[in-house]
């Protein structure tokens, strides 16, 4: 199974639609996960691409993925096709646990995962989760206030 590695020996994404769903369960990726080259699976297929996910849904999947890194060493975050949901959660892991800037994390994912195309609804919710939309709105408000004062 080919995965898109974002951080060597730590974080990757993958689509799993073509595999038997019973085989690819949470935490199962290879038959012997004690081998150093094995990856734990964080299954994020329960997320929707329609904007209906709560901030708690994102937080839960981000925390699960990071806990797998902490406990096993590396995680492959998997959705159906490895295009949007898995990369959205990887973005959250990079921002929350690897202290990356939001925009830099998004650029890194696009560089490392050729088919990555994170749904704008996920970006919007992740920015809200990490208070990035508030910062941008506050900055715009300050600019408008200064313009009005002049």
N, C-alpha and C positions, 0 to 999 in steps of 0.2 A: 504494500500500500504506500503510495507516494504522498508525502506530506509537505506542506510549505513551511519551512523553518524560519521563524522570525528572530528568535534569539537562540543561538547554537546551544544544544543540550539543555534547553529550558522551556521554550515556548514555540508551538507550531499550530497550524490550522489545517483542516481537511474537510472535504465533503464525504459523506458516508451513504448517500442515497442508493448507490449501486450495490451496497452490501446488505446482507441479511440483517435486518434490524435486531433480531434476537441475538446475533453474534456480537454486535457492537453495542454493548451496554455501558452504562456509567462505570468508568474505571477499568474496562476491559479493552485491550487493544491487541496484545499478542498473547500467545498461549503461556509463555513464561515471562511474567512481568518483573522477575528478579534479575533478568539479564540487563546489562548496562545500556544496551541499545533500545530497550523497550520504552514505549510511551504510554502513559495513562490517558484515557479518554475522558474529557469533560464534554458530555453531550448537551448541546444547547438547542436541540430541535424543538423544545417546548416554547421557545421565544417565537413571536410572530413578526412578520415583516410589514404589518399594517398600522403600527403606532399604538397598539393596544397594550403593550407591555408596561408594567409599572416600574418605577425607579427601583423598587424592592426586587423585582425580577432580575434586573441587570446586576444589582448589588450581590444577589445570591449567586449568580453564575460566575461573576468575577471572583468572589471569595472562594467558591468551590475550585475554580481553576488554579488559583494561587495556592490553596491548601494542598492540591495535588503536586504542585511544584515543590512545595516545602517538604512534603512527606515522601515523595517518590523521586524527585529531582527534575522531572520534566513532564509536560502535559501537551497533548494534542487536543485542541478545542475543535469539536466537530459539530457541524450542522448538516443539512442535506447535501449541499453542493460546494461548500467551502468558499462562498462568495461574499455573503453579507453578515449573517448572525455570528458565525464563529470569529470573524475578523473584528466585529464590534466588541465582543467580549475580550478578545486579545488586546484591543485598544484600551479597554478599561483596566485590564491587568497592567499594561505598560504605564498608564497614568497613575494608578493607585499604588502599585507595589514596586514599580521600578522608577518611580519619581520622574517620569518623562513629561515634558510639555505636551499638551493635548495635540497641537498641530504637528509637532515633530513625531509623535507616536503614530499619527495617521499617515504621515509621509513614509515612515519606516515600513508600515504594513503594506502600503501600495508598492514600495520598492521590492519587498521580499515575497509578496504573494501576488503573482502576475494577474490572477483573475479576481482579485479583491475589488469589490464595488459595494461598499457599505451603504445600505439604505439610509437616505437622509433622515428618516424618522429615528433610526438608531443613534445617529450623530446628535440629533436634537436632544434626545433623552439623556445621552451620556454627558453632553455639555451641561444639561440641567443637573444631573447627578453630581458632577464635579464643579458646579457653580461657575461654569465657563460662560454660559449665556448671560448670567447676571453681571459678570465683569464687563462684557462687551456692551450690554445695555447701559450700565453705569457710566462707562466711558463716553458713550454716545450722548447720554443725558448731560454730562459735564460739558461736552463740546457745545451742545445746543444752548445750555444755560449761559455759557460765556458769550456766544454769538448774540443772544438776546440782551445781555447786559451792555454790549457795545452799541 
